Amino acid sequence: MSFSLAAWVNKVCWSPSNNFSFVATHDSIISVLNHKENKKDTIYMNHSPATNIMPLSDTEILVVSYDRHIYRYKLEGEEW
């Protein structure tokens, strides 16, 4: 899988099953890469860029941002 990013990469991590990877960039976007289906989803954060991502499962992540808050994102249906 190959794709382009428009900002600096802050963090890359994988889900516990390795089926998904998460890429946080400095423009407050998290790209979610589904390696089984070879597709990319996008989470547009409405806060500071992510400094860290902790995958809890394939469908749930915790995000720490530069504003020193922790945010939870969960895939519900087709949307994060």
QUIJO-V256888 format. One record per run of one state. SS is the DSSP state (~ for helix, > for strand, _ for the rest). FROM is the first residue (numbers start at 0). TO is the last residue. If there is no record, write none. Layout:
SS;FROM;TO
SS;FROM;TO
This chain:
_;0;7
>;8;13
_;14;18
>;19;24
_;25;27
>;28;33
_;34;37
>;38;43
_;44;48
>;49;56
_;57;58
>;59;64
_;65;68
>;69;73
_;74;74
>;75;75
_;76;77
>;78;78
_;79;79
